[in-house]
Amino acid sequence: MIFCREKIEVQSEGQHPTFHNITEQVNEIVKKSGVRNGMVTVYSHHTTCSVMVQECSHDRTYFGLEYLQQDLCNIMERLVPTCRVENQYLHPGPKHVEFGDSVGEPGPWTSLNTDAHLRSCFFGRSECIAIEEGKMDLGEFGYTYFIDWDQVRARKRVVQVMVMGE
């Protein structure tokens, strides 16, 4: 049994959800692992991010989002509106803001990301994808995306990739 763990770094943009097509990077990790048949788990330890398998829409908005991604953002905006002011949601409370200060957050405004936490709960933070004959079995149109729902600021994010199999 082979186990291989690697990380992919991405840069979120802030001001809107950031989608990263990480299909090729994950494919390279699978290839390098030497696993012919098994599973690859793509995971985010960030509680405001998601990993999903979805079709590439090809067409893009003027801001660079694929149409399917923009459609998803539009639906999420109706279900879980972007947090724009304190007290819009119960979270963050004063103790959480105090905790943020204690770990060096640049200001209480960085905790105004409740929408990102809730959106991450809807979509989850990982995907397990079968590996067959050394390649991810994504179907004919599948791509792997890492989504940073947190809009309060741009920052580096880490995608965890674990390959297991023979």
Contacts in CASP RR format, 6 or more apart in sequence:
PFRMAT RR
TARGET T0000
AUTHOR 0000-0000-0000
METHOD contacts of the structure
MODEL  1
MIFCREKIEVQSEGQHPTFHNITEQVNEIVKKSGVRNGMVTVYSHHTTCS
VMVQECSHDRTYFGLEYLQQDLCNIMERLVPTCRVENQYLHPGPKHVEFG
DSVGEPGPWTSLNTDAHLRSCFFGRSECIAIEEGKMDLGEFGYTYFIDWD
QVRARKRVVQVMVMGE
1 164 0 8 1.000
1 165 0 8 1.000
1 166 0 8 1.000
2 33 0 8 1.000
2 34 0 8 1.000
2 35 0 8 1.000
2 163 0 8 1.000
2 164 0 8 1.000
2 165 0 8 1.000
2 166 0 8 1.000
3 162 0 8 1.000
3 163 0 8 1.000
3 164 0 8 1.000
3 165 0 8 1.000
4 29 0 8 1.000
4 32 0 8 1.000
4 33 0 8 1.000
4 34 0 8 1.000
4 35 0 8 1.000
4 162 0 8 1.000
4 163 0 8 1.000
4 164 0 8 1.000
5 160 0 8 1.000
5 161 0 8 1.000
5 162 0 8 1.000
5 163 0 8 1.000
6 29 0 8 1.000
6 161 0 8 1.000
7 158 0 8 1.000
7 159 0 8 1.000
7 160 0 8 1.000
7 161 0 8 1.000
8 22 0 8 1.000
8 25 0 8 1.000
8 26 0 8 1.000
8 29 0 8 1.000
8 146 0 8 1.000
8 158 0 8 1.000
8 159 0 8 1.000
8 161 0 8 1.000
9 156 0 8 1.000
9 157 0 8 1.000
9 158 0 8 1.000
9 159 0 8 1.000
10 18 0 8 1.000
10 20 0 8 1.000
10 22 0 8 1.000
10 146 0 8 1.000
10 148 0 8 1.000
10 156 0 8 1.000
10 157 0 8 1.000
10 158 0 8 1.000
10 159 0 8 1.000
11 154 0 8 1.000
11 155 0 8 1.000
11 156 0 8 1.000
11 157 0 8 1.000
12 18 0 8 1.000
12 148 0 8 1.000
12 150 0 8 1.000
12 154 0 8 1.000
12 155 0 8 1.000
12 156 0 8 1.000
12 157 0 8 1.000
13 154 0 8 1.000
14 148 0 8 1.000
14 150 0 8 1.000
14 151 0 8 1.000
14 152 0 8 1.000
14 153 0 8 1.000
14 154 0 8 1.000
15 151 0 8 1.000
15 154 0 8 1.000
16 63 0 8 1.000
16 65 0 8 1.000
16 73 0 8 1.000
16 151 0 8 1.000
17 69 0 8 1.000
17 73 0 8 1.000
17 76 0 8 1.000
17 116 0 8 1.000
17 119 0 8 1.000
17 147 0 8 1.000
17 148 0 8 1.000
17 149 0 8 1.000
17 151 0 8 1.000
18 147 0 8 1.000
18 148 0 8 1.000
19 65 0 8 1.000
19 66 0 8 1.000
19 69 0 8 1.000
19 145 0 8 1.000
19 146 0 8 1.000
19 147 0 8 1.000
20 145 0 8 1.000
20 146 0 8 1.000
20 147 0 8 1.000
20 148 0 8 1.000
20 159 0 8 1.000
21 56 0 8 1.000
21 143 0 8 1.000
21 144 0 8 1.000
21 145 0 8 1.000
22 42 0 8 1.000
22 144 0 8 1.000
22 145 0 8 1.000
22 146 0 8 1.000
22 159 0 8 1.000
23 136 0 8 1.000
23 138 0 8 1.000
23 142 0 8 1.000
23 143 0 8 1.000
23 144 0 8 1.000
25 159 0 8 1.000
25 161 0 8 1.000
26 40 0 8 1.000
26 42 0 8 1.000
26 129 0 8 1.000
26 136 0 8 1.000
26 144 0 8 1.000
26 161 0 8 1.000
27 135 0 8 1.000
27 136 0 8 1.000
29 40 0 8 1.000
29 161 0 8 1.000
29 163 0 8 1.000
30 40 0 8 1.000
30 131 0 8 1.000
30 134 0 8 1.000
30 135 0 8 1.000
30 136 0 8 1.000
30 163 0 8 1.000
31 134 0 8 1.000
33 163 0 8 1.000
34 134 0 8 1.000
35 131 0 8 1.000
35 134 0 8 1.000
35 163 0 8 1.000
35 164 0 8 1.000
35 165 0 8 1.000
35 166 0 8 1.000
36 131 0 8 1.000
36 133 0 8 1.000
36 134 0 8 1.000
36 165 0 8 1.000
36 166 0 8 1.000
37 131 0 8 1.000
37 132 0 8 1.000
37 133 0 8 1.000
37 134 0 8 1.000
37 165 0 8 1.000
37 166 0 8 1.000
38 130 0 8 1.000
38 131 0 8 1.000
38 132 0 8 1.000
38 163 0 8 1.000
38 164 0 8 1.000
38 165 0 8 1.000
38 166 0 8 1.000
39 128 0 8 1.000
39 129 0 8 1.000
39 130 0 8 1.000
39 131 0 8 1.000
39 163 0 8 1.000
39 164 0 8 1.000
39 165 0 8 1.000
40 128 0 8 1.000
40 129 0 8 1.000
40 131 0 8 1.000
40 136 0 8 1.000
40 161 0 8 1.000
40 162 0 8 1.000
40 163 0 8 1.000
40 164 0 8 1.000
41 126 0 8 1.000
41 127 0 8 1.000
41 128 0 8 1.000
41 129 0 8 1.000
41 160 0 8 1.000
41 161 0 8 1.000
41 162 0 8 1.000
41 164 0 8 1.000
42 51 0 8 1.000
42 126 0 8 1.000
42 127 0 8 1.000
42 129 0 8 1.000
42 144 0 8 1.000
42 146 0 8 1.000
42 159 0 8 1.000
42 160 0 8 1.000
42 161 0 8 1.000
43 51 0 8 1.000
43 125 0 8 1.000
43 126 0 8 1.000
43 159 0 8 1.000
43 160 0 8 1.000
43 161 0 8 1.000
43 162 0 8 1.000
44 50 0 8 1.000
44 51 0 8 1.000
44 120 0 8 1.000
44 125 0 8 1.000
44 126 0 8 1.000
44 146 0 8 1.000
44 157 0 8 1.000
44 158 0 8 1.000
44 159 0 8 1.000
44 160 0 8 1.000
45 125 0 8 1.000
45 158 0 8 1.000
45 160 0 8 1.000
46 120 0 8 1.000
46 125 0 8 1.000
46 148 0 8 1.000
46 150 0 8 1.000
46 157 0 8 1.000
46 158 0 8 1.000
47 117 0 8 1.000
47 120 0 8 1.000
47 125 0 8 1.000
48 113 0 8 1.000
48 116 0 8 1.000
48 117 0 8 1.000
48 119 0 8 1.000
48 120 0 8 1.000
48 148 0 8 1.000
48 149 0 8 1.000
48 150 0 8 1.000
49 116 0 8 1.000
49 120 0 8 1.000
49 125 0 8 1.000
49 146 0 8 1.000
49 147 0 8 1.000
49 148 0 8 1.000
49 149 0 8 1.000
49 150 0 8 1.000
49 157 0 8 1.000
50 119 0 8 1.000
50 120 0 8 1.000
50 122 0 8 1.000
50 123 0 8 1.000
50 124 0 8 1.000
50 125 0 8 1.000
50 146 0 8 1.000
50 147 0 8 1.000
50 149 0 8 1.000
51 124 0 8 1.000
51 125 0 8 1.000
51 126 0 8 1.000
51 127 0 8 1.000
51 144 0 8 1.000
51 145 0 8 1.000
51 146 0 8 1.000
51 147 0 8 1.000
51 159 0 8 1.000
52 123 0 8 1.000
52 124 0 8 1.000
52 127 0 8 1.000
52 144 0 8 1.000
52 145 0 8 1.000
52 147 0 8 1.000
53 127 0 8 1.000
53 129 0 8 1.000
53 138 0 8 1.000
53 142 0 8 1.000
53 143 0 8 1.000
53 144 0 8 1.000
53 145 0 8 1.000
54 68 0 8 1.000
54 142 0 8 1.000
54 143 0 8 1.000
54 145 0 8 1.000
55 68 0 8 1.000
55 141 0 8 1.000
55 142 0 8 1.000
55 143 0 8 1.000
56 66 0 8 1.000
56 68 0 8 1.000
56 141 0 8 1.000
56 142 0 8 1.000
56 143 0 8 1.000
57 66 0 8 1.000
57 67 0 8 1.000
57 68 0 8 1.000
57 69 0 8 1.000
58 66 0 8 1.000
59 66 0 8 1.000
59 67 0 8 1.000
60 66 0 8 1.000
60 67 0 8 1.000
61 67 0 8 1.000
61 70 0 8 1.000
65 73 0 8 1.000
69 145 0 8 1.000
76 115 0 8 1.000
76 119 0 8 1.000
76 122 0 8 1.000
76 149 0 8 1.000
79 122 0 8 1.000
80 115 0 8 1.000
80 118 0 8 1.000
80 119 0 8 1.000
80 122 0 8 1.000
81 88 0 8 1.000
81 115 0 8 1.000
82 115 0 8 1.000
82 151 0 8 1.000
83 89 0 8 1.000
83 112 0 8 1.000
83 113 0 8 1.000
83 114 0 8 1.000
83 115 0 8 1.000
83 116 0 8 1.000
84 112 0 8 1.000
85 112 0 8 1.000
86 92 0 8 1.000
86 108 0 8 1.000
86 112 0 8 1.000
88 112 0 8 1.000
88 114 0 8 1.000
89 114 0 8 1.000
89 115 0 8 1.000
91 111 0 8 1.000
91 114 0 8 1.000
91 117 0 8 1.000
92 108 0 8 1.000
92 111 0 8 1.000
92 112 0 8 1.000
92 114 0 8 1.000
93 111 0 8 1.000
96 111 0 8 1.000
97 108 0 8 1.000
97 111 0 8 1.000
100 107 0 8 1.000
100 108 0 8 1.000
100 110 0 8 1.000
100 111 0 8 1.000
101 107 0 8 1.000
101 108 0 8 1.000
105 111 0 8 1.000
106 153 0 8 1.000
109 152 0 8 1.000
110 152 0 8 1.000
110 153 0 8 1.000
112 152 0 8 1.000
113 149 0 8 1.000
113 150 0 8 1.000
113 151 0 8 1.000
113 152 0 8 1.000
115 149 0 8 1.000
115 151 0 8 1.000
116 148 0 8 1.000
116 149 0 8 1.000
116 150 0 8 1.000
116 151 0 8 1.000
119 149 0 8 1.000
120 149 0 8 1.000
123 147 0 8 1.000
127 144 0 8 1.000
129 136 0 8 1.000
129 137 0 8 1.000
129 138 0 8 1.000
129 144 0 8 1.000
130 136 0 8 1.000
130 137 0 8 1.000
131 137 0 8 1.000
131 163 0 8 1.000
131 165 0 8 1.000
136 144 0 8 1.000
138 144 0 8 1.000
146 157 0 8 1.000
146 159 0 8 1.000
148 157 0 8 1.000
END
